[in-house]
Amino acid sequence: MWTIGELSSRTGVATSALRFYEEKGLIAAQRTEGNQRRYARGTVRRVSVIRAAQTLGLSLKDIGRALETLPEGRTPTKRDWQRLSGRWRAHLDAQIADLQALRDDLDGCIGCGCLSLRVCSLFNPSDQLAHRGPGPRILMGEPGAPNR
């Protein structure tokens, strides 16, 4: 069993974040008679997965749903982790495609409504996308935005 300080040291995650993860149900601790937290050794892996998933841009809600599929009472196996990470593949592929599109389209009209570029009159004449809300409507791949 690990104290919160030991788990923090081992994972590089602040104790406040560990308490937050516990509050959100992402990790669990047992309590001593003195009400101190004690974490099972397998919690190190769960915290590492949480950190990796956050780096990938997954929300804590999505991470929590994925962690709910892991077994209770035993350290997840390699097969468990492969199944879990496979669920995130589609999300990552979409994120990669979005980043590539962003990279490739950064020098063109992004549909932000600035009307400062000559091409705005072609892709967003009279700021027609303004009624859909603020931001780069074309760049965000909004359905119905003019194609370039």
C-alpha positions as CSV (number, residue, x, y, z in Angstrom):
1,M,0.0,0.0,0.0
2,W,1.2,3.5,-0.9
3,T,0.6,6.7,1.0
4,I,-0.6,9.7,-1.0
5,G,2.9,11.2,-0.9
6,E,4.5,8.0,-2.1
7,L,2.0,7.7,-5.0
8,S,2.6,11.4,-5.8
9,S,6.4,10.8,-5.9
10,R,6.1,7.7,-8.0
11,T,3.7,9.1,-10.6
12,G,4.8,12.7,-10.7
13,V,1.2,13.8,-10.0
14,A,0.5,16.4,-7.3
15,T,-1.3,15.2,-4.1
16,S,-4.0,17.7,-4.8
17,A,-4.6,16.1,-8.2
18,L,-4.6,12.6,-6.7
19,R,-7.3,13.7,-4.2
20,F,-9.2,15.2,-7.2
21,Y,-9.0,11.9,-9.1
22,E,-10.3,10.1,-6.1
23,E,-13.2,12.6,-5.7
24,K,-14.0,11.9,-9.4
25,G,-13.9,8.2,-8.9
26,L,-10.9,7.6,-11.1
27,I,-8.8,6.1,-8.3
28,A,-9.7,4.7,-4.9
29,A,-8.1,4.7,-1.6
30,Q,-8.6,2.8,1.6
31,R,-8.5,4.7,4.9
32,T,-6.4,4.0,8.0
33,E,-7.8,4.4,11.5
34,G,-6.3,7.9,11.4
35,N,-8.2,8.6,8.1
36,Q,-5.1,8.6,6.0
37,R,-5.3,7.5,2.4
38,R,-3.6,4.2,1.4
39,Y,-3.5,3.2,-2.3
40,A,-3.1,-0.2,-3.7
41,R,0.1,-0.7,-5.8
42,G,-1.9,-1.0,-9.0
43,T,-3.0,2.6,-8.6
44,V,0.3,3.6,-10.0
45,R,-0.7,2.2,-13.4
46,R,-4.2,3.8,-13.2
47,V,-2.7,7.2,-12.5
48,S,-0.2,6.7,-15.3
49,V,-3.0,5.9,-17.7
50,I,-4.9,9.0,-16.6
51,R,-1.9,11.2,-17.2
52,A,-1.3,9.6,-20.7
53,A,-5.0,9.9,-21.6
54,Q,-5.0,13.6,-20.5
55,T,-2.0,14.2,-22.7
56,L,-3.9,12.8,-25.6
57,G,-6.7,15.3,-25.0
58,L,-9.3,13.0,-23.4
59,S,-11.6,14.4,-20.9
60,L,-11.8,13.1,-17.4
61,K,-15.3,11.9,-18.1
62,D,-14.0,9.8,-21.1
63,I,-11.1,8.5,-19.0
64,G,-13.5,7.5,-16.2
65,R,-15.7,5.6,-18.5
66,A,-12.7,3.7,-19.8
67,L,-11.3,3.0,-16.4
68,E,-14.7,1.6,-15.3
69,T,-14.1,-1.3,-17.8
70,L,-11.0,-2.4,-15.9
71,P,-11.2,-5.2,-13.3
72,E,-11.8,-4.5,-9.6
73,G,-9.6,-6.0,-7.1
74,R,-6.6,-6.9,-9.3
75,T,-3.9,-5.0,-11.2
76,P,-4.9,-4.7,-14.9
77,T,-3.1,-7.0,-17.3
78,K,-1.4,-6.1,-20.6
79,R,-4.6,-7.4,-22.3
80,D,-6.8,-5.1,-20.2
81,W,-4.6,-2.1,-21.2
82,Q,-4.6,-3.1,-24.9
83,R,-8.4,-3.2,-24.8
84,L,-8.7,0.1,-23.1
85,S,-6.2,1.8,-25.4
86,G,-7.9,0.4,-28.4
87,R,-11.0,2.4,-27.4
88,W,-9.1,5.6,-27.7
89,R,-7.6,4.8,-31.2
90,A,-10.6,6.4,-33.1
91,H,-10.4,9.5,-31.0
92,L,-6.7,9.8,-31.6
93,D,-7.0,9.2,-35.4
94,A,-9.7,12.0,-35.6
95,Q,-7.5,14.3,-33.5
96,I,-4.5,13.6,-35.8
97,A,-6.6,14.3,-38.9
98,D,-7.8,17.6,-37.4
99,L,-4.3,18.6,-36.6
100,Q,-3.1,17.8,-40.1
101,A,-6.0,19.8,-41.6
102,L,-5.2,22.7,-39.3
103,R,-1.5,22.5,-40.3
104,D,-2.3,22.3,-44.0
105,D,-5.0,25.1,-43.9
106,L,-3.3,27.6,-41.6
107,D,-2.4,30.0,-44.4
108,G,-5.9,30.2,-45.9
109,C,-9.3,31.5,-44.9
110,I,-10.4,30.0,-41.6
111,G,-13.9,31.5,-41.6
112,C,-13.4,33.6,-38.6
113,G,-15.3,36.6,-39.9
114,C,-12.4,38.9,-40.0
115,L,-13.0,39.8,-43.7
116,S,-9.4,41.1,-43.8
117,L,-8.2,38.7,-46.5
118,R,-9.1,38.9,-50.2
119,V,-10.2,35.3,-50.0
120,C,-12.8,36.0,-47.3
121,S,-15.0,37.4,-50.1
122,L,-14.8,34.0,-51.7
123,F,-15.2,31.7,-48.7
124,N,-17.1,33.8,-46.2
125,P,-18.8,36.7,-48.2
126,S,-20.4,39.3,-46.1
127,D,-19.4,37.3,-43.0
128,Q,-22.2,34.8,-43.7
129,L,-20.8,32.4,-41.0
130,A,-21.2,35.0,-38.2
131,H,-24.7,33.8,-37.5
132,R,-23.3,30.4,-36.5
133,G,-21.3,31.8,-33.7
134,P,-17.8,33.1,-33.1
135,G,-14.6,31.5,-34.1
136,P,-13.0,29.8,-37.1
137,R,-16.1,28.1,-38.5
138,I,-14.4,26.8,-41.7
139,L,-11.2,25.7,-39.9
140,M,-13.2,23.8,-37.3
141,G,-14.8,21.8,-40.1
142,E,-18.2,22.9,-39.3
143,P,-20.9,21.1,-41.4
144,G,-22.3,23.4,-44.0
145,A,-19.3,25.8,-44.0
146,P,-18.1,26.6,-47.5
147,N,-15.4,24.2,-48.8
148,R,-12.2,25.7,-50.0
